Every structure is written in C-alpha cells, then in structure tokens.
Amino acid sequence: MAKLTLLDTTKTGRQAQELEDDLRSLVVGQDDAIREVVGAYQRHMAGLSPTGRPIGNFLFLGPTGSGKTRIVEATAQALLNDPRGVLKIDCAEFQHSHEIAKLIGSPPGYLGHRETHALLSQEALSRHHTDKLKISLVLFDEIEKASDALWNLLLGILDKGILTMGDNRKVDFSSSMIFLTSNLGANEMCALAGPRVGFSPTVKDAGFQIGMDVKLSSIGIAAARRKFTPEFMNRLDRVVVFKPLGDEELRKILDIELEAVEERIRNAFASTAFEVKITDSARRLLLQEGTDSRYGARHLKRAIERLLVQPLSNLMASGQIRRGDYIEVRHEEESASLLFFREAAARNGWRVAGSIAA
C-alpha cells in the first residue's frame, strides 16, 4: 500500500510570499485584504485563475483613511515597482450616464468618435506592464458615487473580462486585478468601533475583538447590498471590510511615514544631506495631533506634514541646516509644536550645538 504524505496547503510560492511581505511592510492592520490580494496573485501565477475572467474582483469597504487605496498603491509598488502604476478611475467624475463616453469612447456618428483617447483602452491597461510581469491594476475609486451606467458597464468586465469600446474594439481585462473602493457603511462602523480609536482605554480581550470585526463586516456588507444589485454583488470575488485603525496600527503607520519623510530628505537634498533624529517625545506629539477616528491615517499624515515637514523645509530654505548636520526633533510639554536642534557630529556620540528656529 502506497504511503500517503499530508501536504501543506497554506504554504505559498516564493513570489506570492515576497508580495505578502512587501504588502505587510506598507499596509497596516488590514490582514484580510492582504491575504485576498496575495491569494489572487498566487492563483494567477500558478495558472489556475478562471479562464476569461479578471485575476481578481475586489470591493473594499471601510472608513476614510483605513487603507483601501493604500493597498492598491502598495500592490503596484510591490509588483510593478511604481506606486502610481495603477489605472485609477475617479467615479465621482461619472455621476451621469453620458460621461461613460470618457471611458469607452464615443460611438460612430457621435461627436468625438475616434478623436478622444478612451480611459479604459487596451493601451491604458498595458501602460505599466514590465518585461517580467504583464498584470494591470485597475481602481474604481468611490464606486458608490458613479451612475448606474458605470455599474452596468462593470458587469461585463467583472464577469467575462471583456469590454466593448465605442468603436467596437474589444479590451481584455483577463490579466487585470479590479479594485472597487467605497465608504458605504463607514459612519455606522466608526460609531460602533469609536472607543478603539485614539488614546482612550481599549479592550484587550481577543474574543471581544473578533466579535467586533464580525459586526463591522456585517455593517459594511449590508450597506453594499442595499446600494448595489444582487447581479452586481454576485460578480465580485471578495468583499473586504477595512477595520478602523486603532492606537497600535497608527503607531506602525507613523514609523512607515517617518521612514518615507527620511527618504524624501535624501532624494531632495542629496547635495546637502543631513540626518534627522526624531525622539520619542516628538513621536508622541505627532500621534496625539494626528489621531482622529473620523479621518484615520490621513489625519496622521497631515499632522506630519504640518508639524515636521513644513518646519524642515523652512530650515532648509533659510540656510539653518548645513551639509552633514544632525537634526534632533523633540517636544517639550510647554511647547505646542516640535523643537528642532542642530547637533554637531562627535567622535563618541552626539553633542548639542544649539537650537534652531523653524
């Protein structure tokens, strides 16, 4: 009798694992969405995606600033080495049925036929293809704001992976990941999850958190079903509800954003390079000023721009920072803003040379 070996179905390939690692380094607190994107990519690379359909059709629901658009950009960064390698359609621009012509072009006999470039052309889809990877990422942002005409247009794309243009040419979406984002149900989600956001005491019980996540998902999916037809919902591979961000997630996002600021400094000031040291007290102020349950991570990013990036740009423009300087950023209780100190390099560590006005 042949010996049977149990196989591990949870183990992914090297490429999928690399994508997952990259996404986890760029997106915080949304593990369900990461798993779905990685799973679709794994099926595509294994050749097991359904024939004639897009690689994956995803509807991302959740409050503003929870990372819905971020994960699409992070996927583009990981796969195409360009966070802007996404064909993005702002659905707020398509609230009337006649505006669909901007997507597929005008039909024969109508003004603009073959004179304008349709946004969903085959050329637009393949614009960000690389020699190694022929995958397109298409984002329909704030899908709930679009007219019924756009939803009907999506039915064929999501089901058959084909779109017929105004001049009867066919556009193939079978090598595309389709992402739809929406804020449907966001107000109810924030009202339910409000206590877990910000610097108030949080409940640590795992069972409570699981129950909360189930309730949030139910709210989001119910809102989507009220808005969209069953025919539309049935063409989606997965509806993922993004959870509001809590204290721990915001701290991780702060680390990621501060690394991005340091990268911007290196790229922008290569000829006058300097180093920035952000102390724990400065981080606490950024978190305090950047935490608002209504706006998620975007509010934190605005706080970083206002309290850190703008003062640094003032110091650079006024010549107060010189090449090779060490800039230490602190916060003291009596101050409502961050304090910037220039420190001279010393052989055995730091030596404070004096404060500088931002």
VOLOBA-246556 format. One record per residue (C-alpha): residue number from 1; residue in one letter; x negated, y negated, z negated. Coordinates in Angstrom, 2 decimals. Example, Ala and Ser with C-alpha at 12.3 -4.5 7.8 and 13.67 -1.06 7.14 Angstrom:
2
node k: 1; r: a; X: -12.30; Y: 4.50; Z: -7.80
node k: 2; r: s; X: -13.67; Y: 1.06; Z: -7.14
//
This chain:
358
node k: 1; r: m; X: 0.00; Y: 0.00; Z: 0.00
node k: 2; r: a; X: -1.41; Y: -3.38; Z: 1.02
node k: 3; r: k; X: -2.48; Y: -5.75; Z: -1.74
node k: 4; r: l; X: -0.47; Y: -8.99; Z: -1.86
node k: 5; r: t; X: -2.11; Y: -12.31; Z: -2.68
node k: 6; r: l; X: 0.01; Y: -15.16; Z: -4.00
node k: 7; r: l; X: -0.62; Y: -18.33; Z: -2.01
node k: 8; r: d; X: -0.65; Y: -21.85; Z: -3.43
node k: 9; r: t; X: 1.95; Y: -23.88; Z: -1.50
node k: 10; r: t; X: 1.20; Y: -27.07; Z: -3.44
node k: 11; r: k; X: -2.34; Y: -27.39; Z: -2.07
node k: 12; r: t; X: -2.67; Y: -29.83; Z: 0.82
node k: 13; r: g; X: -5.24; Y: -30.19; Z: 3.57
node k: 14; r: r; X: -8.26; Y: -32.45; Z: 3.34
node k: 15; r: q; X: -6.73; Y: -35.21; Z: 5.49
node k: 16; r: a; X: -3.49; Y: -35.28; Z: 3.51
node k: 17; r: q; X: -5.41; Y: -35.28; Z: 0.23
node k: 18; r: e; X: -7.51; Y: -38.22; Z: 1.40
node k: 19; r: l; X: -4.34; Y: -40.11; Z: 2.34
node k: 20; r: e; X: -2.82; Y: -39.38; Z: -1.07
node k: 21; r: d; X: -5.96; Y: -40.55; Z: -2.87
node k: 22; r: d; X: -6.04; Y: -43.76; Z: -0.83
node k: 23; r: l; X: -2.37; Y: -44.49; Z: -1.47
node k: 24; r: r; X: -2.71; Y: -43.89; Z: -5.21
node k: 25; r: s; X: -5.58; Y: -46.37; Z: -5.31
node k: 26; r: l; X: -3.46; Y: -49.02; Z: -3.59
node k: 27; r: v; X: 0.11; Y: -48.36; Z: -4.80
node k: 28; r: v; X: 1.02; Y: -48.19; Z: -8.49
node k: 29; r: g; X: 3.94; Y: -46.48; Z: -10.20
node k: 30; r: q; X: 5.70; Y: -45.04; Z: -7.14
node k: 31; r: d; X: 4.59; Y: -41.41; Z: -7.03
node k: 32; r: d; X: 7.77; Y: -40.14; Z: -5.35
node k: 33; r: a; X: 7.27; Y: -42.40; Z: -2.34
node k: 34; r: i; X: 3.61; Y: -41.41; Z: -2.05
node k: 35; r: r; X: 4.49; Y: -37.71; Z: -2.10
node k: 36; r: e; X: 7.09; Y: -38.16; Z: 0.64
node k: 37; r: v; X: 4.73; Y: -40.09; Z: 2.94
node k: 38; r: v; X: 1.90; Y: -37.61; Z: 2.39
node k: 39; r: g; X: 4.25; Y: -34.67; Z: 2.93
node k: 40; r: a; X: 5.46; Y: -36.03; Z: 6.27
node k: 41; r: y; X: 1.88; Y: -36.67; Z: 7.35
node k: 42; r: q; X: 0.87; Y: -33.13; Z: 6.32
node k: 43; r: r; X: 3.70; Y: -31.60; Z: 8.39
node k: 44; r: h; X: 2.70; Y: -33.69; Z: 11.39
node k: 45; r: m; X: -0.98; Y: -32.74; Z: 11.17
node k: 46; r: a; X: -0.01; Y: -29.06; Z: 10.81
node k: 47; r: g; X: 2.17; Y: -29.31; Z: 13.93
node k: 48; r: l; X: 5.35; Y: -28.46; Z: 12.02
node k: 49; r: s; X: 7.27; Y: -31.72; Z: 12.38
node k: 50; r: p; X: 10.68; Y: -31.23; Z: 14.07
node k: 51; r: t; X: 10.32; Y: -31.46; Z: 17.83
node k: 52; r: g; X: 11.65; Y: -34.66; Z: 19.34
node k: 53; r: r; X: 12.15; Y: -36.49; Z: 16.05
node k: 54; r: p; X: 10.02; Y: -39.12; Z: 14.31
node k: 55; r: i; X: 7.39; Y: -37.85; Z: 11.87
node k: 56; r: g; X: 9.50; Y: -39.18; Z: 9.01
node k: 57; r: n; X: 12.54; Y: -41.38; Z: 8.46
node k: 58; r: f; X: 12.45; Y: -43.09; Z: 5.06
node k: 59; r: l; X: 14.77; Y: -45.51; Z: 3.31
node k: 60; r: f; X: 13.02; Y: -47.28; Z: 0.43
node k: 61; r: l; X: 15.32; Y: -48.90; Z: -2.12
node k: 62; r: g; X: 14.44; Y: -50.93; Z: -5.18
node k: 63; r: p; X: 13.93; Y: -54.37; Z: -6.71
node k: 64; r: t; X: 11.81; Y: -57.01; Z: -5.05
node k: 65; r: g; X: 8.12; Y: -56.72; Z: -5.85
node k: 66; r: s; X: 8.28; Y: -52.99; Z: -6.63
node k: 67; r: g; X: 6.02; Y: -51.96; Z: -3.73
node k: 68; r: k; X: 8.34; Y: -50.99; Z: -0.86
node k: 69; r: t; X: 6.46; Y: -52.96; Z: 1.78
node k: 70; r: r; X: 3.16; Y: -52.43; Z: -0.02
node k: 71; r: i; X: 3.20; Y: -48.67; Z: 0.53
node k: 72; r: v; X: 3.75; Y: -49.13; Z: 4.28
node k: 73; r: e; X: 0.81; Y: -51.51; Z: 4.49
node k: 74; r: a; X: -1.28; Y: -49.15; Z: 2.34
node k: 75; r: t; X: -0.45; Y: -46.28; Z: 4.71
node k: 76; r: a; X: -1.63; Y: -48.40; Z: 7.62
node k: 77; r: q; X: -4.81; Y: -49.26; Z: 5.72
node k: 78; r: a; X: -5.49; Y: -45.60; Z: 4.94
node k: 79; r: l; X: -4.67; Y: -44.14; Z: 8.36
node k: 80; r: l; X: -5.49; Y: -46.98; Z: 10.77
node k: 81; r: n; X: -7.99; Y: -49.00; Z: 8.69
node k: 82; r: d; X: -5.79; Y: -52.07; Z: 9.12
node k: 83; r: p; X: -3.04; Y: -53.08; Z: 6.66
node k: 84; r: r; X: -1.45; Y: -55.08; Z: 9.48
node k: 85; r: g; X: -1.27; Y: -52.06; Z: 11.75
node k: 86; r: v; X: 2.50; Y: -51.90; Z: 11.31
node k: 87; r: l; X: 5.19; Y: -52.79; Z: 13.84
node k: 88; r: k; X: 7.36; Y: -54.86; Z: 11.50
node k: 89; r: i; X: 10.91; Y: -55.89; Z: 12.32
node k: 90; r: d; X: 12.40; Y: -58.52; Z: 10.00
node k: 91; r: c; X: 16.06; Y: -57.51; Z: 10.02
node k: 92; r: a; X: 17.17; Y: -60.95; Z: 8.79
node k: 93; r: e; X: 16.49; Y: -62.10; Z: 12.36
node k: 94; r: f; X: 19.07; Y: -59.65; Z: 13.75
node k: 95; r: q; X: 22.28; Y: -60.58; Z: 11.97
node k: 96; r: h; X: 24.18; Y: -60.99; Z: 15.26
node k: 97; r: s; X: 24.68; Y: -58.29; Z: 17.87
node k: 98; r: h; X: 23.37; Y: -60.36; Z: 20.81
node k: 99; r: e; X: 19.96; Y: -60.62; Z: 19.11
node k: 100; r: i; X: 19.34; Y: -56.92; Z: 19.81
node k: 101; r: a; X: 18.07; Y: -58.03; Z: 23.22
node k: 102; r: k; X: 14.89; Y: -59.18; Z: 21.47
node k: 103; r: l; X: 14.23; Y: -55.55; Z: 20.52
node k: 104; r: i; X: 15.09; Y: -53.72; Z: 23.74
node k: 105; r: g; X: 15.07; Y: -56.46; Z: 26.39
node k: 106; r: s; X: 17.95; Y: -57.88; Z: 28.42
node k: 107; r: p; X: 19.88; Y: -55.50; Z: 30.71
node k: 108; r: p; X: 19.96; Y: -56.01; Z: 34.52
node k: 109; r: g; X: 21.92; Y: -59.08; Z: 35.57
node k: 110; r: y; X: 21.32; Y: -60.95; Z: 32.32
node k: 111; r: l; X: 19.04; Y: -63.91; Z: 31.73
node k: 112; r: g; X: 15.57; Y: -62.80; Z: 30.71
node k: 113; r: h; X: 15.69; Y: -59.34; Z: 32.30
node k: 114; r: r; X: 12.07; Y: -58.15; Z: 32.67
node k: 115; r: e; X: 10.86; Y: -61.65; Z: 31.75
node k: 116; r: t; X: 10.51; Y: -61.20; Z: 27.99
node k: 117; r: h; X: 8.48; Y: -58.68; Z: 26.02
node k: 118; r: a; X: 10.73; Y: -56.37; Z: 24.01
node k: 119; r: l; X: 9.58; Y: -55.88; Z: 20.41
node k: 120; r: l; X: 10.16; Y: -52.10; Z: 20.48
node k: 121; r: s; X: 8.33; Y: -51.34; Z: 23.72
node k: 122; r: q; X: 6.03; Y: -48.36; Z: 24.14
node k: 123; r: e; X: 3.10; Y: -50.76; Z: 24.35
node k: 124; r: a; X: 4.01; Y: -52.28; Z: 21.00
node k: 125; r: l; X: 4.25; Y: -48.82; Z: 19.42
node k: 126; r: s; X: 0.81; Y: -47.76; Z: 20.64
node k: 127; r: r; X: -0.94; Y: -51.08; Z: 19.92
node k: 128; r: h; X: -2.59; Y: -49.83; Z: 16.74
node k: 129; r: h; X: -3.43; Y: -46.30; Z: 17.87
node k: 130; r: t; X: -7.02; Y: -45.21; Z: 17.30
node k: 131; r: d; X: -9.17; Y: -42.68; Z: 19.14
node k: 132; r: k; X: -8.68; Y: -40.21; Z: 16.29
node k: 133; r: l; X: -5.06; Y: -40.82; Z: 15.38
node k: 134; r: k; X: -2.05; Y: -41.57; Z: 17.58
node k: 135; r: i; X: 0.50; Y: -42.45; Z: 14.91
node k: 136; r: s; X: 2.75; Y: -45.52; Z: 14.84
node k: 137; r: l; X: 4.18; Y: -47.08; Z: 11.69
node k: 138; r: v; X: 7.46; Y: -48.95; Z: 12.20
node k: 139; r: l; X: 9.00; Y: -51.02; Z: 9.41
node k: 140; r: f; X: 12.56; Y: -52.35; Z: 9.46
node k: 141; r: d; X: 12.40; Y: -54.75; Z: 6.53
node k: 142; r: e; X: 15.58; Y: -55.60; Z: 4.59
node k: 143; r: i; X: 17.70; Y: -53.35; Z: 6.80
node k: 144; r: e; X: 20.92; Y: -54.29; Z: 4.98
node k: 145; r: k; X: 20.75; Y: -57.80; Z: 6.50
node k: 146; r: a; X: 20.93; Y: -56.54; Z: 10.09
node k: 147; r: s; X: 24.12; Y: -56.35; Z: 12.15
node k: 148; r: d; X: 25.94; Y: -53.09; Z: 12.84
node k: 149; r: a; X: 24.43; Y: -53.21; Z: 16.34
node k: 150; r: l; X: 20.94; Y: -52.63; Z: 14.94
node k: 151; r: w; X: 22.16; Y: -49.79; Z: 12.72
node k: 152; r: n; X: 23.77; Y: -48.14; Z: 15.76
node k: 153; r: l; X: 20.56; Y: -48.63; Z: 17.73
node k: 154; r: l; X: 18.67; Y: -46.82; Z: 14.97
node k: 155; r: l; X: 20.92; Y: -43.75; Z: 15.16
node k: 156; r: g; X: 19.25; Y: -42.54; Z: 18.36
node k: 157; r: i; X: 15.75; Y: -43.40; Z: 17.15
node k: 158; r: l; X: 16.15; Y: -41.58; Z: 13.82
node k: 159; r: d; X: 17.82; Y: -38.51; Z: 15.34
node k: 160; r: k; X: 16.20; Y: -37.97; Z: 18.75
node k: 161; r: g; X: 13.14; Y: -40.18; Z: 18.56
node k: 162; r: i; X: 14.14; Y: -41.91; Z: 21.80
node k: 163; r: l; X: 15.18; Y: -45.49; Z: 22.55
node k: 164; r: t; X: 16.51; Y: -46.64; Z: 25.93
node k: 165; r: m; X: 15.38; Y: -50.16; Z: 26.79
node k: 166; r: g; X: 17.34; Y: -52.80; Z: 28.70
node k: 167; r: d; X: 15.64; Y: -51.77; Z: 31.96
node k: 168; r: n; X: 16.40; Y: -48.05; Z: 31.32
node k: 169; r: r; X: 12.85; Y: -47.14; Z: 30.36
node k: 170; r: k; X: 12.52; Y: -44.67; Z: 27.51
node k: 171; r: v; X: 10.45; Y: -45.35; Z: 24.38
node k: 172; r: d; X: 9.16; Y: -42.30; Z: 22.49
node k: 173; r: f; X: 9.20; Y: -42.50; Z: 18.68
node k: 174; r: s; X: 8.23; Y: -38.86; Z: 18.07
node k: 175; r: s; X: 4.78; Y: -39.90; Z: 16.81
node k: 176; r: s; X: 6.12; Y: -42.63; Z: 14.55
node k: 177; r: m; X: 6.89; Y: -42.96; Z: 10.88
node k: 178; r: i; X: 10.05; Y: -45.03; Z: 10.46
node k: 179; r: f; X: 10.39; Y: -47.04; Z: 7.24
node k: 180; r: l; X: 13.54; Y: -48.90; Z: 6.23
node k: 181; r: t; X: 13.47; Y: -51.11; Z: 3.14
node k: 182; r: s; X: 16.36; Y: -52.61; Z: 1.22
node k: 183; r: n; X: 17.15; Y: -54.36; Z: -2.07
node k: 184; r: l; X: 20.57; Y: -52.69; Z: -2.32
node k: 185; r: g; X: 21.40; Y: -51.98; Z: -5.96
node k: 186; r: a; X: 18.42; Y: -53.99; Z: -7.21
node k: 187; r: n; X: 20.41; Y: -56.17; Z: -9.61
node k: 188; r: e; X: 22.00; Y: -53.16; Z: -11.29
node k: 189; r: m; X: 18.64; Y: -51.40; Z: -11.52
node k: 190; r: c; X: 16.94; Y: -54.39; Z: -13.17
node k: 191; r: a; X: 19.82; Y: -54.78; Z: -15.61
node k: 192; r: l; X: 19.54; Y: -51.12; Z: -16.61
node k: 193; r: a; X: 15.73; Y: -50.99; Z: -16.77
node k: 194; r: g; X: 15.20; Y: -54.52; Z: -18.13
node k: 195; r: p; X: 13.81; Y: -53.51; Z: -21.55
node k: 196; r: r; X: 10.95; Y: -51.55; Z: -20.00
node k: 197; r: v; X: 9.62; Y: -54.55; Z: -18.10
node k: 198; r: g; X: 7.48; Y: -57.21; Z: -19.74
node k: 199; r: f; X: 5.72; Y: -57.31; Z: -23.07
node k: 200; r: s; X: 8.58; Y: -56.08; Z: -25.25
node k: 201; r: p; X: 8.51; Y: -52.73; Z: -27.06
node k: 202; r: t; X: 9.08; Y: -49.78; Z: -24.73
node k: 203; r: v; X: 10.44; Y: -46.34; Z: -25.35
node k: 204; r: k; X: 7.74; Y: -43.70; Z: -25.06
node k: 205; r: d; X: 9.98; Y: -40.62; Z: -25.06
node k: 206; r: a; X: 9.40; Y: -38.68; Z: -21.81
node k: 207; r: g; X: 12.93; Y: -37.30; Z: -21.76
node k: 208; r: f; X: 14.38; Y: -40.79; Z: -22.01
node k: 209; r: q; X: 12.22; Y: -41.98; Z: -19.10
node k: 210; r: i; X: 13.25; Y: -39.04; Z: -16.91
node k: 211; r: g; X: 16.89; Y: -39.80; Z: -17.63
node k: 212; r: m; X: 16.32; Y: -43.46; Z: -16.82
node k: 213; r: d; X: 14.70; Y: -42.59; Z: -13.48
node k: 214; r: v; X: 17.67; Y: -40.38; Z: -12.58
node k: 215; r: k; X: 20.09; Y: -43.21; Z: -13.37
node k: 216; r: l; X: 18.07; Y: -45.69; Z: -11.30
node k: 217; r: s; X: 18.03; Y: -43.31; Z: -8.33
node k: 218; r: s; X: 21.78; Y: -42.76; Z: -8.62
node k: 219; r: i; X: 22.42; Y: -46.51; Z: -8.62
node k: 220; r: g; X: 20.28; Y: -47.08; Z: -5.52
node k: 221; r: i; X: 21.65; Y: -44.17; Z: -3.51
node k: 222; r: a; X: 25.25; Y: -45.07; Z: -4.41
node k: 223; r: a; X: 24.65; Y: -48.65; Z: -3.21
node k: 224; r: a; X: 23.21; Y: -47.37; Z: 0.09
node k: 225; r: r; X: 26.17; Y: -45.05; Z: 0.65
node k: 226; r: r; X: 28.57; Y: -47.93; Z: 0.13
node k: 227; r: k; X: 26.69; Y: -50.03; Z: 2.69
node k: 228; r: f; X: 25.84; Y: -47.52; Z: 5.41
node k: 229; r: t; X: 27.98; Y: -44.93; Z: 7.19
node k: 230; r: p; X: 27.56; Y: -41.19; Z: 6.48
node k: 231; r: e; X: 26.37; Y: -40.83; Z: 10.09
node k: 232; r: f; X: 23.52; Y: -43.25; Z: 9.38
node k: 233; r: m; X: 22.59; Y: -41.79; Z: 5.99
node k: 234; r: n; X: 22.56; Y: -38.27; Z: 7.44
node k: 235; r: r; X: 19.73; Y: -39.18; Z: 9.81
node k: 236; r: l; X: 17.35; Y: -40.15; Z: 7.02
node k: 237; r: d; X: 14.82; Y: -37.57; Z: 5.86
node k: 238; r: r; X: 14.49; Y: -39.09; Z: 2.41
node k: 239; r: v; X: 15.91; Y: -41.94; Z: 0.36
node k: 240; r: v; X: 13.37; Y: -43.05; Z: -2.25
node k: 241; r: v; X: 14.33; Y: -45.40; Z: -5.07
node k: 242; r: f; X: 11.40; Y: -47.50; Z: -6.31
node k: 243; r: k; X: 11.36; Y: -47.99; Z: -10.06
node k: 244; r: p; X: 10.97; Y: -51.46; Z: -11.63
node k: 245; r: l; X: 7.39; Y: -51.96; Z: -12.79
node k: 246; r: g; X: 6.52; Y: -51.77; Z: -16.48
node k: 247; r: d; X: 3.58; Y: -53.02; Z: -18.53
node k: 248; r: e; X: 1.22; Y: -50.18; Z: -17.64
node k: 249; r: e; X: 1.90; Y: -50.49; Z: -13.91
node k: 250; r: l; X: 1.36; Y: -54.25; Z: -13.98
node k: 251; r: r; X: -2.00; Y: -53.82; Z: -15.73
node k: 252; r: k; X: -3.13; Y: -51.45; Z: -12.97
node k: 253; r: i; X: -1.87; Y: -53.83; Z: -10.30
node k: 254; r: l; X: -3.80; Y: -56.65; Z: -11.98
node k: 255; r: d; X: -7.01; Y: -54.62; Z: -11.66
node k: 256; r: i; X: -6.32; Y: -53.96; Z: -7.97
node k: 257; r: e; X: -5.52; Y: -57.60; Z: -7.25
node k: 258; r: l; X: -8.61; Y: -58.88; Z: -9.08
node k: 259; r: e; X: -10.77; Y: -56.50; Z: -7.03
node k: 260; r: a; X: -9.14; Y: -57.98; Z: -3.93
node k: 261; r: v; X: -9.99; Y: -61.50; Z: -5.14
node k: 262; r: e; X: -13.62; Y: -60.48; Z: -5.61
node k: 263; r: e; X: -13.64; Y: -59.08; Z: -2.08
node k: 264; r: r; X: -12.23; Y: -62.35; Z: -0.76
node k: 265; r: i; X: -15.02; Y: -64.23; Z: -2.53
node k: 266; r: r; X: -17.68; Y: -62.01; Z: -0.98
node k: 267; r: n; X: -16.20; Y: -62.37; Z: 2.50
node k: 268; r: a; X: -15.52; Y: -66.10; Z: 2.35
node k: 269; r: f; X: -18.69; Y: -67.25; Z: 0.61
node k: 270; r: a; X: -21.33; Y: -64.88; Z: 1.94
node k: 271; r: s; X: -23.85; Y: -67.70; Z: 2.29
node k: 272; r: t; X: -23.25; Y: -68.96; Z: -1.26
node k: 273; r: a; X: -22.50; Y: -65.70; Z: -3.03
node k: 274; r: f; X: -21.71; Y: -65.78; Z: -6.73
node k: 275; r: e; X: -20.29; Y: -63.35; Z: -9.24
node k: 276; r: v; X: -17.15; Y: -63.69; Z: -11.32
node k: 277; r: k; X: -16.65; Y: -62.04; Z: -14.68
node k: 278; r: i; X: -13.03; Y: -62.06; Z: -15.87
node k: 279; r: t; X: -12.78; Y: -61.47; Z: -19.60
node k: 280; r: d; X: -10.05; Y: -59.55; Z: -21.41
node k: 281; r: s; X: -8.59; Y: -62.80; Z: -22.74
node k: 282; r: a; X: -8.25; Y: -64.11; Z: -19.18
node k: 283; r: r; X: -6.58; Y: -60.89; Z: -18.08
node k: 284; r: r; X: -4.08; Y: -61.16; Z: -20.92
node k: 285; r: l; X: -3.08; Y: -64.67; Z: -19.83
node k: 286; r: l; X: -2.67; Y: -63.56; Z: -16.21
node k: 287; r: l; X: -0.42; Y: -60.70; Z: -17.33
node k: 288; r: q; X: 1.57; Y: -62.95; Z: -19.63
node k: 289; r: e; X: 2.12; Y: -65.59; Z: -16.96
node k: 290; r: g; X: 2.65; Y: -63.04; Z: -14.19
node k: 291; r: t; X: 5.28; Y: -60.86; Z: -15.82
node k: 292; r: d; X: 8.91; Y: -61.39; Z: -14.82
node k: 293; r: s; X: 11.30; Y: -58.47; Z: -14.45
node k: 294; r: r; X: 13.15; Y: -60.22; Z: -11.62
node k: 295; r: y; X: 10.15; Y: -60.54; Z: -9.30
node k: 296; r: g; X: 7.87; Y: -57.58; Z: -10.01
node k: 297; r: a; X: 4.30; Y: -57.58; Z: -8.73
node k: 298; r: r; X: 4.79; Y: -60.63; Z: -6.51
node k: 299; r: h; X: 5.13; Y: -62.86; Z: -9.56
node k: 300; r: l; X: 1.81; Y: -61.49; Z: -10.84
node k: 301; r: k; X: 0.14; Y: -62.24; Z: -7.51
node k: 302; r: r; X: 1.41; Y: -65.82; Z: -7.63
node k: 303; r: a; X: 0.02; Y: -66.23; Z: -11.15
node k: 304; r: i; X: -3.40; Y: -65.01; Z: -9.96
node k: 305; r: e; X: -3.37; Y: -67.47; Z: -7.07
node k: 306; r: r; X: -2.31; Y: -70.36; Z: -9.31
node k: 307; r: l; X: -4.47; Y: -69.73; Z: -12.36
node k: 308; r: l; X: -7.57; Y: -68.12; Z: -10.82
node k: 309; r: v; X: -7.93; Y: -68.51; Z: -7.06
node k: 310; r: q; X: -6.96; Y: -72.19; Z: -6.81
node k: 311; r: p; X: -9.37; Y: -73.32; Z: -9.57
node k: 312; r: l; X: -12.16; Y: -71.26; Z: -7.99
node k: 313; r: s; X: -11.55; Y: -72.92; Z: -4.63
node k: 314; r: n; X: -11.70; Y: -76.34; Z: -6.34
node k: 315; r: l; X: -15.03; Y: -75.44; Z: -7.95
node k: 316; r: m; X: -16.44; Y: -74.28; Z: -4.64
node k: 317; r: a; X: -15.26; Y: -77.35; Z: -2.75
node k: 318; r: s; X: -16.65; Y: -79.74; Z: -5.38
node k: 319; r: g; X: -20.06; Y: -78.04; Z: -5.43
node k: 320; r: q; X: -19.86; Y: -76.99; Z: -9.07
node k: 321; r: i; X: -20.64; Y: -73.37; Z: -8.19
node k: 322; r: r; X: -24.03; Y: -72.65; Z: -6.66
node k: 323; r: r; X: -25.53; Y: -69.63; Z: -4.98
node k: 324; r: g; X: -26.39; Y: -66.89; Z: -7.44
node k: 325; r: d; X: -24.26; Y: -68.31; Z: -10.27
node k: 326; r: y; X: -22.39; Y: -66.10; Z: -12.71
node k: 327; r: i; X: -18.95; Y: -67.49; Z: -13.46
node k: 328; r: e; X: -17.25; Y: -66.26; Z: -16.61
node k: 329; r: v; X: -13.50; Y: -66.80; Z: -16.82
node k: 330; r: r; X: -11.97; Y: -66.97; Z: -20.30
node k: 331; r: h; X: -8.82; Y: -68.02; Z: -22.06
node k: 332; r: e; X: -8.65; Y: -69.68; Z: -25.45
node k: 333; r: e; X: -5.47; Y: -69.97; Z: -27.48
node k: 334; r: e; X: -5.34; Y: -73.77; Z: -27.48
node k: 335; r: s; X: -5.51; Y: -73.88; Z: -23.66
node k: 336; r: a; X: -2.62; Y: -73.30; Z: -21.26
node k: 337; r: s; X: -4.97; Y: -72.43; Z: -18.41
node k: 338; r: l; X: -8.11; Y: -70.42; Z: -17.78
node k: 339; r: l; X: -11.53; Y: -71.82; Z: -18.64
node k: 340; r: f; X: -14.46; Y: -71.39; Z: -16.26
node k: 341; r: f; X: -18.07; Y: -71.23; Z: -17.48
node k: 342; r: r; X: -21.21; Y: -71.14; Z: -15.38
node k: 343; r: e; X: -23.78; Y: -68.74; Z: -16.76
node k: 344; r: a; X: -27.37; Y: -68.57; Z: -15.64
node k: 345; r: a; X: -28.82; Y: -65.16; Z: -14.93
node k: 346; r: a; X: -31.12; Y: -63.97; Z: -17.69
node k: 347; r: r; X: -33.51; Y: -61.07; Z: -17.71
node k: 348; r: n; X: -31.81; Y: -59.40; Z: -20.68
node k: 349; r: g; X: -28.20; Y: -60.29; Z: -20.03
node k: 350; r: w; X: -26.04; Y: -63.39; Z: -19.90
node k: 351; r: r; X: -26.91; Y: -66.92; Z: -21.07
node k: 352; r: v; X: -24.18; Y: -69.55; Z: -21.19
node k: 353; r: a; X: -25.32; Y: -72.65; Z: -19.35
node k: 354; r: g; X: -22.17; Y: -74.72; Z: -19.79
node k: 355; r: s; X: -18.55; Y: -75.11; Z: -18.87
node k: 356; r: i; X: -17.31; Y: -76.50; Z: -15.57
node k: 357; r: a; X: -14.05; Y: -78.28; Z: -14.85
node k: 358; r: a; X: -11.72; Y: -76.69; Z: -12.36
//
